[in-house]
Amino acid sequence: MLKIFSKKDIFKKTVFLRVDLNISLKSKESHFRIERVLPTIKKLQNYKAKIILATHIGRPKFPFQKEFSTRFLKNVLSKKLKTEIIYIPDVIGERVESTIKKSDYGKILLLENLRFYEGELKNSLPFAKNLSKLAQVYVSDAFSVCHRKQASVYSLPKLLPSFAGPLLFSEVKNLYKIKNNPKHPCIVILGGKKVDDKVKSIKGFLKFADYILVNNLAQIEIQKNYPKLSKNKKIIFPLDTNKDLDIGEKTIELFSNYIYKAKSVVWSGPLGKFEDKKYAKGSIAVAKTIIKSKAFSVIGGGQTIEFATKYKFLNKFSFVSTGGGAMLHFLAGNPMPGLKALSEK
């Protein structure tokens, strides 16, 4: 059972806030991720907490690789929050501990990239113990990494009083509506370029979904590597494509017929090369049909959010998840180490 922090839990305490700001400012998804975590930061500030912001950026090949530094987030967050952000050019150690100790309550301190230390990806307990020296309380608002067994996600919350942030709690609450008690018919739509993991999760989706609509790339993957799945009548394949860059007119009509009757819809991955408007027709048609259907709709994944932002659909869905892989992992019933660590407290 997840527990959200209250004022008495964090008032005038030092809080390690794990967020996911693994972003590129060139991406439209970036602004969405930042905006979603701001209410939690403001709430902690109102409770006079000293906030240690911790995130990862990309997958650095060596420690303190400049292009993966969190330094650029300092000005971005400062403008959004209209307050000073204290950037600390490291993650653990006496210098970090000293800077935090000297700072006043209500201040926000931004750590360097957690993945500059291999202990993060390796879920090192010694590394987690060093992180625990920085704070009195742990709060996670990083649902999008909760499927990863990493030090700041899995081991650290076991070492401190730990709570879910409002954003993470909201993610779990809304996804449970689909996973445990969806209104039927329930439709899952799978698109995008990276289809391997999505296809692997289909067996889990079939436990709650009535139909799964897939793009051309997912169809190829299923027919090549999952012959039994390819015969499942719940999986609906495209009838035609536009140079493999978009679904065709017949498929738009086919998919729309299923979606319009739906009471619950999950969508991960655009159905074409949406960056080019002439290949966005299928995704736009699907988005409009989901909205018209008045189904409880959940979308997630970087590309899906970019598409929805670009074509001004983002605020028209019931819920937009910050997690792509994590959302699908959760819905498929796969282990979520980050949630397990919080629930065990």
SULKATA-V541771 format. One record per residue. N is the residue number from 0. RES is the residue in three letters. PSI is psi in radians with two decimals (none if undefined). BURIAL is + if it has 9 or more other C-alpha atoms within 8 Angstrom, else -. D_FIRST is the distance of its C-alpha to the first C-alpha in whole Angstrom. Layout:
n->N res->RES psi->PSI burial->BURIAL d_first->D_FIRST
n->N res->RES psi->PSI burial->BURIAL d_first->D_FIRST
This chain:
n->0 res->MET psi->2.15 burial->- d_first->0
n->1 res->LEU psi->2.50 burial->+ d_first->4
n->2 res->LYS psi->2.23 burial->- d_first->7
n->3 res->ILE psi->2.52 burial->+ d_first->10
n->4 res->PHE psi->2.63 burial->+ d_first->13
n->5 res->SER psi->3.05 burial->- d_first->16
n->6 res->LYS psi->-0.73 burial->- d_first->19
n->7 res->LYS psi->-0.42 burial->- d_first->19
n->8 res->ASP psi->-0.52 burial->- d_first->17
n->9 res->ILE psi->0.02 burial->+ d_first->19
n->10 res->PHE psi->2.16 burial->+ d_first->23
n->11 res->LYS psi->0.76 burial->+ d_first->25
n->12 res->LYS psi->2.82 burial->+ d_first->23
n->13 res->THR psi->2.12 burial->+ d_first->24
n->14 res->VAL psi->2.20 burial->+ d_first->21
n->15 res->PHE psi->1.89 burial->+ d_first->20
n->16 res->LEU psi->1.84 burial->+ d_first->19
n->17 res->ARG psi->2.04 burial->+ d_first->19
n->18 res->VAL psi->3.01 burial->+ d_first->20
n->19 res->ASP psi->1.69 burial->+ d_first->22
n->20 res->LEU psi->0.71 burial->+ d_first->25
n->21 res->ASN psi->1.42 burial->- d_first->27
n->22 res->ILE psi->2.84 burial->+ d_first->30
n->23 res->SER psi->2.30 burial->- d_first->33
n->24 res->LEU psi->-0.20 burial->- d_first->35
n->25 res->LYS psi->-0.33 burial->- d_first->37
n->26 res->SER psi->2.41 burial->+ d_first->34
n->27 res->LYS psi->-0.42 burial->+ d_first->33
n->28 res->GLU psi->-0.48 burial->+ d_first->30
n->29 res->SER psi->-0.83 burial->+ d_first->30
n->30 res->HIS psi->-0.63 burial->+ d_first->30
n->31 res->PHE psi->-0.84 burial->- d_first->27
n->32 res->ARG psi->-0.73 burial->+ d_first->25
n->33 res->ILE psi->-0.85 burial->+ d_first->26
n->34 res->GLU psi->-0.65 burial->- d_first->26
n->35 res->ARG psi->-0.45 burial->- d_first->23
n->36 res->VAL psi->-0.22 burial->+ d_first->22
n->37 res->LEU psi->-0.73 burial->+ d_first->24
n->38 res->PRO psi->-0.64 burial->- d_first->22
n->39 res->THR psi->-0.75 burial->+ d_first->20
n->40 res->ILE psi->-0.77 burial->+ d_first->23
n->41 res->LYS psi->-0.67 burial->+ d_first->25
n->42 res->LYS psi->-0.76 burial->- d_first->22
n->43 res->LEU psi->-0.68 burial->+ d_first->22
n->44 res->GLN psi->-0.75 burial->+ d_first->25
n->45 res->ASN psi->-0.50 burial->- d_first->26
n->46 res->TYR psi->0.24 burial->+ d_first->24
n->47 res->LYS psi->0.46 burial->+ d_first->26
n->48 res->ALA psi->2.61 burial->+ d_first->24
n->49 res->LYS psi->2.05 burial->+ d_first->26
n->50 res->ILE psi->2.15 burial->+ d_first->24
n->51 res->ILE psi->1.88 burial->+ d_first->25
n->52 res->LEU psi->2.18 burial->+ d_first->24
n->53 res->ALA psi->2.27 burial->+ d_first->24
n->54 res->THR psi->3.00 burial->+ d_first->24
n->55 res->HIS psi->2.79 burial->+ d_first->26
n->56 res->ILE psi->2.03 burial->+ d_first->29
n->57 res->GLY psi->-2.70 burial->- d_first->30
n->58 res->ARG psi->1.47 burial->- d_first->31
n->59 res->PRO psi->2.49 burial->+ d_first->34
n->60 res->LYS psi->-0.35 burial->- d_first->37
n->61 res->PHE psi->2.78 burial->- d_first->37
n->62 res->PRO psi->2.45 burial->- d_first->36
n->63 res->PHE psi->0.71 burial->+ d_first->37
n->64 res->GLN psi->2.02 burial->+ d_first->38
n->65 res->LYS psi->-0.76 burial->- d_first->39
n->66 res->GLU psi->-0.15 burial->- d_first->38
n->67 res->PHE psi->0.25 burial->+ d_first->35
n->68 res->SER psi->2.63 burial->+ d_first->34
n->69 res->THR psi->-0.01 burial->+ d_first->32
n->70 res->ARG psi->-0.67 burial->- d_first->35
n->71 res->PHE psi->-0.39 burial->- d_first->36
n->72 res->LEU psi->-0.38 burial->- d_first->32
n->73 res->LYS psi->-0.94 burial->+ d_first->34
n->74 res->ASN psi->-0.65 burial->- d_first->36
n->75 res->VAL psi->-0.87 burial->- d_first->34
n->76 res->LEU psi->-0.63 burial->+ d_first->31
n->77 res->SER psi->-0.75 burial->+ d_first->34
n->78 res->LYS psi->-0.72 burial->- d_first->35
n->79 res->LYS psi->-0.72 burial->- d_first->32
n->80 res->LEU psi->-0.16 burial->- d_first->31
n->81 res->LYS psi->0.78 burial->- d_first->35
n->82 res->THR psi->2.86 burial->- d_first->34
n->83 res->GLU psi->2.40 burial->- d_first->35
n->84 res->ILE psi->2.17 burial->+ d_first->33
n->85 res->ILE psi->1.97 burial->+ d_first->34
n->86 res->TYR psi->2.26 burial->+ d_first->34
n->87 res->ILE psi->2.08 burial->+ d_first->34
n->88 res->PRO psi->0.62 burial->- d_first->35
n->89 res->ASP psi->-3.13 burial->+ d_first->33
n->90 res->VAL psi->-0.73 burial->+ d_first->30
n->91 res->ILE psi->2.94 burial->+ d_first->30
n->92 res->GLY psi->2.98 burial->- d_first->33
n->93 res->GLU psi->-0.66 burial->- d_first->35
n->94 res->ARG psi->-0.71 burial->- d_first->36
n->95 res->VAL psi->-0.82 burial->+ d_first->33
n->96 res->GLU psi->-0.71 burial->+ d_first->32
n->97 res->SER psi->-0.77 burial->- d_first->35
n->98 res->THR psi->-0.75 burial->+ d_first->34
n->99 res->ILE psi->-0.79 burial->+ d_first->31
n->100 res->LYS psi->-0.67 burial->- d_first->32
n->101 res->LYS psi->-0.29 burial->- d_first->35
n->102 res->SER psi->2.61 burial->- d_first->33
n->103 res->ASP psi->2.79 burial->- d_first->33
n->104 res->TYR psi->2.50 burial->+ d_first->29
n->105 res->GLY psi->-0.20 burial->+ d_first->29
n->106 res->LYS psi->2.72 burial->+ d_first->30
n->107 res->ILE psi->2.17 burial->+ d_first->29
n->108 res->LEU psi->2.26 burial->+ d_first->29
n->109 res->LEU psi->2.05 burial->+ d_first->29
n->110 res->LEU psi->2.80 burial->+ d_first->29
n->111 res->GLU psi->3.02 burial->+ d_first->31
n->112 res->ASN psi->2.10 burial->+ d_first->30
n->113 res->LEU psi->-0.56 burial->+ d_first->27
n->114 res->ARG psi->0.06 burial->+ d_first->29
n->115 res->PHE psi->-0.23 burial->+ d_first->32
n->116 res->TYR psi->2.20 burial->- d_first->31
n->117 res->GLU psi->-0.35 burial->- d_first->30
n->118 res->GLY psi->-0.44 burial->+ d_first->28
n->119 res->GLU psi->-0.98 burial->+ d_first->25
n->120 res->LEU psi->-0.52 burial->+ d_first->26
n->121 res->LYS psi->0.03 burial->- d_first->26
n->122 res->ASN psi->0.82 burial->+ d_first->23
n->123 res->SER psi->2.19 burial->+ d_first->25
n->124 res->LEU psi->-0.75 burial->+ d_first->24
n->125 res->PRO psi->-0.70 burial->- d_first->27
n->126 res->PHE psi->-0.76 burial->+ d_first->26
n->127 res->ALA psi->-0.67 burial->+ d_first->23
n->128 res->LYS psi->-0.65 burial->+ d_first->24
n->129 res->ASN psi->-0.66 burial->+ d_first->27
n->130 res->LEU psi->-0.64 burial->+ d_first->24
n->131 res->SER psi->-0.36 burial->+ d_first->22
n->132 res->LYS psi->-0.27 burial->- d_first->26
n->133 res->LEU psi->-0.35 burial->+ d_first->26
n->134 res->ALA psi->2.95 burial->+ d_first->23
n->135 res->GLN psi->-0.42 burial->+ d_first->21
n->136 res->VAL psi->2.57 burial->+ d_first->18
n->137 res->TYR psi->2.31 burial->+ d_first->16
n->138 res->VAL psi->2.28 burial->+ d_first->15
n->139 res->SER psi->2.20 burial->+ d_first->14
n->140 res->ASP psi->0.48 burial->+ d_first->15
n->141 res->ALA psi->1.12 burial->+ d_first->17
n->142 res->PHE psi->-0.63 burial->+ d_first->15
n->143 res->SER psi->-0.17 burial->+ d_first->18
n->144 res->VAL psi->0.15 burial->+ d_first->18
n->145 res->CYS psi->-0.20 burial->+ d_first->15
n->146 res->HIS psi->0.03 burial->+ d_first->17
n->147 res->ARG psi->2.34 burial->+ d_first->19
n->148 res->LYS psi->1.40 burial->+ d_first->19
n->149 res->GLN psi->2.78 burial->+ d_first->21
n->150 res->ALA psi->-0.85 burial->+ d_first->21
n->151 res->SER psi->-0.20 burial->+ d_first->20
n->152 res->VAL psi->-0.67 burial->+ d_first->17
n->153 res->TYR psi->-0.86 burial->+ d_first->16
n->154 res->SER psi->-0.71 burial->+ d_first->18
n->155 res->LEU psi->-0.79 burial->+ d_first->18
n->156 res->PRO psi->-0.31 burial->+ d_first->14
n->157 res->LYS psi->-0.22 burial->+ d_first->15
n->158 res->LEU psi->-0.19 burial->- d_first->18
n->159 res->LEU psi->2.79 burial->+ d_first->17
n->160 res->PRO psi->2.18 burial->+ d_first->14
n->161 res->SER psi->2.52 burial->+ d_first->12
n->162 res->PHE psi->2.72 burial->+ d_first->10
n->163 res->ALA psi->2.50 burial->+ d_first->10
n->164 res->GLY psi->2.88 burial->+ d_first->13
n->165 res->PRO psi->-0.64 burial->+ d_first->14
n->166 res->LEU psi->-0.84 burial->+ d_first->15
n->167 res->LEU psi->-0.74 burial->+ d_first->13
n->168 res->PHE psi->-0.72 burial->+ d_first->10
n->169 res->SER psi->-0.71 burial->- d_first->13
n->170 res->GLU psi->-0.91 burial->+ d_first->14
n->171 res->VAL psi->-0.77 burial->- d_first->11
n->172 res->LYS psi->-0.81 burial->- d_first->11
n->173 res->ASN psi->-0.62 burial->+ d_first->15
n->174 res->LEU psi->-0.52 burial->+ d_first->15
n->175 res->TYR psi->-0.55 burial->+ d_first->13
n->176 res->LYS psi->-0.60 burial->+ d_first->16
n->177 res->ILE psi->-0.84 burial->+ d_first->18
n->178 res->LYS psi->-0.76 burial->+ d_first->16
n->179 res->ASN psi->-0.55 burial->- d_first->15
n->180 res->ASN psi->1.05 burial->- d_first->18
n->181 res->PRO psi->2.61 burial->+ d_first->20
n->182 res->LYS psi->2.42 burial->- d_first->23
n->183 res->HIS psi->2.61 burial->- d_first->26
n->184 res->PRO psi->2.49 burial->+ d_first->28
n->185 res->CYS psi->2.21 burial->+ d_first->26
n->186 res->ILE psi->2.38 burial->+ d_first->28
n->187 res->VAL psi->2.29 burial->+ d_first->27
n->188 res->ILE psi->2.16 burial->+ d_first->29
n->189 res->LEU psi->2.13 burial->+ d_first->30
n->190 res->GLY psi->-2.59 burial->+ d_first->32
n->191 res->GLY psi->3.12 burial->+ d_first->33
n->192 res->LYS psi->-0.66 burial->- d_first->35
n->193 res->LYS psi->1.67 burial->- d_first->32
n->194 res->VAL psi->-0.19 burial->+ d_first->32
n->195 res->ASP psi->-0.96 burial->- d_first->31
n->196 res->ASP psi->-0.59 burial->- d_first->27
n->197 res->LYS psi->-0.77 burial->+ d_first->27
n->198 res->VAL psi->-0.68 burial->+ d_first->29
n->199 res->LYS psi->-0.46 burial->- d_first->27
n->200 res->SER psi->-0.10 burial->+ d_first->24
n->201 res->ILE psi->-0.69 burial->+ d_first->26
n->202 res->LYS psi->-0.65 burial->- d_first->26
n->203 res->GLY psi->-0.69 burial->+ d_first->22
n->204 res->PHE psi->-0.57 burial->+ d_first->23
n->205 res->LEU psi->-0.26 burial->+ d_first->25
n->206 res->LYS psi->-0.45 burial->- d_first->23
n->207 res->PHE psi->-0.33 burial->+ d_first->22
n->208 res->ALA psi->2.52 burial->+ d_first->25
n->209 res->ASP psi->-0.63 burial->+ d_first->28
n->210 res->TYR psi->2.59 burial->+ d_first->30
n->211 res->ILE psi->2.05 burial->+ d_first->30
n->212 res->LEU psi->2.24 burial->+ d_first->33
n->213 res->VAL psi->2.71 burial->+ d_first->34
n->214 res->ASN psi->-3.12 burial->+ d_first->36
n->215 res->ASN psi->-0.72 burial->+ d_first->39
n->216 res->LEU psi->-0.72 burial->+ d_first->38
n->217 res->ALA psi->-0.65 burial->+ d_first->35
n->218 res->GLN psi->-0.81 burial->+ d_first->37
n->219 res->ILE psi->-0.78 burial->- d_first->39
n->220 res->GLU psi->-0.76 burial->+ d_first->37
n->221 res->ILE psi->-0.85 burial->+ d_first->36
n->222 res->GLN psi->-0.50 burial->+ d_first->39
n->223 res->LYS psi->-0.79 burial->- d_first->40
n->224 res->ASN psi->-0.19 burial->- d_first->37
n->225 res->TYR psi->1.18 burial->+ d_first->35
n->226 res->PRO psi->-0.60 burial->+ d_first->38
n->227 res->LYS psi->-0.72 burial->- d_first->36
n->228 res->LEU psi->-0.61 burial->+ d_first->34
n->229 res->SER psi->-0.31 burial->+ d_first->37
n->230 res->LYS psi->-0.09 burial->- d_first->38
n->231 res->ASN psi->2.15 burial->- d_first->35
n->232 res->LYS psi->-0.17 burial->- d_first->36
n->233 res->LYS psi->-0.27 burial->- d_first->33
n->234 res->ILE psi->2.11 burial->+ d_first->33
n->235 res->ILE psi->2.08 burial->+ d_first->36
n->236 res->PHE psi->2.76 burial->+ d_first->38
n->237 res->PRO psi->2.57 burial->+ d_first->40
n->238 res->LEU psi->-0.51 burial->- d_first->44
n->239 res->ASP psi->2.80 burial->+ d_first->45
n->240 res->THR psi->2.79 burial->+ d_first->45
n->241 res->ASN psi->1.59 burial->+ d_first->47
n->242 res->LYS psi->0.50 burial->- d_first->48
n->243 res->ASP psi->0.17 burial->- d_first->44
n->244 res->LEU psi->-0.12 burial->+ d_first->43
n->245 res->ASP psi->2.79 burial->+ d_first->42
n->246 res->ILE psi->2.65 burial->+ d_first->41
n->247 res->GLY psi->3.14 burial->+ d_first->45
n->248 res->GLU psi->-0.74 burial->- d_first->46
n->249 res->LYS psi->-0.67 burial->- d_first->45
n->250 res->THR psi->-0.68 burial->+ d_first->42
n->251 res->ILE psi->-0.79 burial->+ d_first->41
n->252 res->GLU psi->-0.78 burial->- d_first->42
n->253 res->LEU psi->-0.92 burial->- d_first->40
n->254 res->PHE psi->-0.70 burial->+ d_first->37
n->255 res->SER psi->-0.65 burial->+ d_first->38
n->256 res->ASN psi->-0.72 burial->- d_first->38
n->257 res->TYR psi->-0.78 burial->+ d_first->35
n->258 res->ILE psi->-0.72 burial->+ d_first->33
n->259 res->TYR psi->-0.50 burial->+ d_first->35
n->260 res->LYS psi->-0.14 burial->- d_first->34
n->261 res->ALA psi->2.67 burial->+ d_first->30
n->262 res->LYS psi->-0.31 burial->+ d_first->27
n->263 res->SER psi->2.38 burial->+ d_first->25
n->264 res->VAL psi->2.31 burial->+ d_first->26
n->265 res->VAL psi->2.31 burial->+ d_first->24
n->266 res->TRP psi->2.17 burial->+ d_first->27
n->267 res->SER psi->1.90 burial->+ d_first->27
n->268 res->GLY psi->2.10 burial->+ d_first->30
n->269 res->PRO psi->2.78 burial->+ d_first->33
n->270 res->LEU psi->0.08 burial->+ d_first->36
n->271 res->GLY psi->-3.10 burial->+ d_first->39
n->272 res->LYS psi->1.35 burial->+ d_first->40
n->273 res->PHE psi->-0.36 burial->+ d_first->39
n->274 res->GLU psi->-0.53 burial->- d_first->40
n->275 res->ASP psi->2.03 burial->- d_first->44
n->276 res->LYS psi->-0.55 burial->- d_first->44
n->277 res->LYS psi->-0.27 burial->- d_first->46
n->278 res->TYR psi->0.29 burial->+ d_first->44
n->279 res->ALA psi->0.00 burial->+ d_first->41
n->280 res->LYS psi->-0.78 burial->+ d_first->42
n->281 res->GLY psi->-0.79 burial->+ d_first->40
n->282 res->SER psi->-0.69 burial->+ d_first->37
n->283 res->ILE psi->-0.75 burial->+ d_first->38
n->284 res->ALA psi->-0.73 burial->+ d_first->39
n->285 res->VAL psi->-0.76 burial->+ d_first->35
n->286 res->ALA psi->-0.81 burial->+ d_first->34
n->287 res->LYS psi->-0.66 burial->- d_first->36
n->288 res->THR psi->-0.69 burial->+ d_first->35
n->289 res->ILE psi->-0.81 burial->+ d_first->32
n->290 res->ILE psi->-0.75 burial->+ d_first->32
n->291 res->LYS psi->-0.54 burial->- d_first->35
n->292 res->SER psi->-0.38 burial->+ d_first->33
n->293 res->LYS psi->0.37 burial->- d_first->30
n->294 res->ALA psi->2.77 burial->+ d_first->28
n->295 res->PHE psi->2.00 burial->+ d_first->24
n->296 res->SER psi->2.35 burial->+ d_first->24
n->297 res->VAL psi->2.24 burial->+ d_first->22
n->298 res->ILE psi->2.73 burial->+ d_first->24
n->299 res->GLY psi->2.86 burial->+ d_first->23
n->300 res->GLY psi->2.49 burial->+ d_first->25
n->301 res->GLY psi->-0.83 burial->- d_first->28
n->302 res->GLN psi->-0.68 burial->+ d_first->31
n->303 res->THR psi->-0.73 burial->+ d_first->30
n->304 res->ILE psi->-0.70 burial->+ d_first->29
n->305 res->GLU psi->-0.77 burial->+ d_first->32
n->306 res->PHE psi->-0.88 burial->+ d_first->34
n->307 res->ALA psi->-0.58 burial->+ d_first->32
n->308 res->THR psi->-0.82 burial->+ d_first->33
n->309 res->LYS psi->-0.70 burial->- d_first->37
n->310 res->TYR psi->0.29 burial->- d_first->37
n->311 res->LYS psi->0.74 burial->- d_first->35
n->312 res->PHE psi->-0.16 burial->+ d_first->33
n->313 res->LEU psi->-0.77 burial->+ d_first->30
n->314 res->ASN psi->0.11 burial->- d_first->29
n->315 res->LYS psi->-0.04 burial->- d_first->30
n->316 res->PHE psi->2.74 burial->+ d_first->27
n->317 res->SER psi->-0.71 burial->- d_first->24
n->318 res->PHE psi->2.41 burial->- d_first->21
n->319 res->VAL psi->2.03 burial->+ d_first->22
n->320 res->SER psi->2.48 burial->+ d_first->20
n->321 res->THR psi->-0.21 burial->+ d_first->21
n->322 res->GLY psi->2.38 burial->+ d_first->20
n->323 res->GLY psi->-1.34 burial->+ d_first->23
n->324 res->GLY psi->-0.69 burial->+ d_first->22
n->325 res->ALA psi->-0.69 burial->+ d_first->18
n->326 res->MET psi->-0.83 burial->+ d_first->18
n->327 res->LEU psi->-0.67 burial->+ d_first->20
n->328 res->HIS psi->-0.82 burial->+ d_first->18
n->329 res->PHE psi->-0.85 burial->+ d_first->15
n->330 res->LEU psi->-0.53 burial->+ d_first->17
n->331 res->ALA psi->-0.11 burial->+ d_first->19
n->332 res->GLY psi->0.34 burial->- d_first->16
n->333 res->ASN psi->2.80 burial->- d_first->17
n->334 res->PRO psi->2.47 burial->- d_first->15
n->335 res->MET psi->1.48 burial->+ d_first->13
n->336 res->PRO psi->-0.67 burial->+ d_first->14
n->337 res->GLY psi->-0.60 burial->+ d_first->13
n->338 res->LEU psi->-0.67 burial->+ d_first->9
n->339 res->LYS psi->-0.76 burial->+ d_first->9
n->340 res->ALA psi->-0.67 burial->+ d_first->10
n->341 res->LEU psi->-0.65 burial->+ d_first->8
n->342 res->SER psi->-0.47 burial->+ d_first->5
n->343 res->GLU psi->-0.20 burial->- d_first->8
n->344 res->LYS psi->none burial->- d_first->9
